Amino acid sequence: MIDTPLHVTQATAQDRTTEHAERAQYNAERSRYLTAQTVLREITETLGTTFVPDLFAGLERKPACLEATWELFRDEVGLEALDAQTRQIVALAITTNESGTYQIAAFPHAFRLSPVGPRRCEIIESIIRMIHAFECYLSDVAPVHASSISTSGMTVVPTLHTPRRPT
């Protein structure tokens, strides 16, 4: 029997540990990705759109937050009680324009007079404000610039993002 030198045995054990850690990391990332894709699919199916509204698209990298935000939004807005056309109007309301302003903030009267109605508009605006208030805690990205847009009493931070640098 040939004795294997100790340094070779330790290197092999370290390689296995590294391989195991890399596999665990891959599995965790894959699980987060699949969770996010499942929630995003549910969002588009529920809203009856071919796109994910910007309110949720920005949360894709944080699937637990995405899922919780979607459940809160869906339940508080009462999406199940709405017809297909009204759900599509809601999807447009939580999509941003070129300047990063949510459509509901850019055209508040149009959405309030739509089948969405004033009460649901207030709920949607409240959820948008809540997400923006906690955005720095929920995401590993920060706004490109600190400018904000004030529309209909609601401050909306543009949704363009860049990776945050460690402080």
C-alpha positions, 0 to 999 in steps of 0.5 A: 500500500502506498501512503499518500502524503498529508498535503495531498490528502488535505488538498483533496479534502479542500477541493471537495469542500470548495466543490460542495460550497460552489454546488450549494451556491449554484443551487441556492441561486437557481432556486432564487431564480426559479422562485422569481420566474414563478412569481413574475409569470403569476404577475403577468398571468393575473394582470393579463399582460405580456410584460412585467410592470416596472413596480415588480420587475425591479424586485426580480433579484430579491425573490422573497421580497418580490413574492411578498410585495406581489401578495400584498399588492394583489390582495390590497388592490383586490385584483381577483375582483377586477375584470381583465380590462381593469387589471390591464389598466392597473398594470399600466398604472404601475409601469414607468414612463421615460423619466421614471415616473409611474403612469399613475403619478403622471396621469392621476386623474385618468386612472382615478376616472378609470374603472380602477377608481379613486380608492384603488388608486390611493392603495396603489400609490401607497404601495409604491411609496412603501416600496420606495421607502424600503428600496435601500433595504430591499435591493442591492442597487441604488438610484443612478441619481438622487433626483426625484419627481413630485407628481400629484403629491407623490414623490417618485424616484426614477427606476434607473439603477446601478450597483451600489458601491460598498461604503 
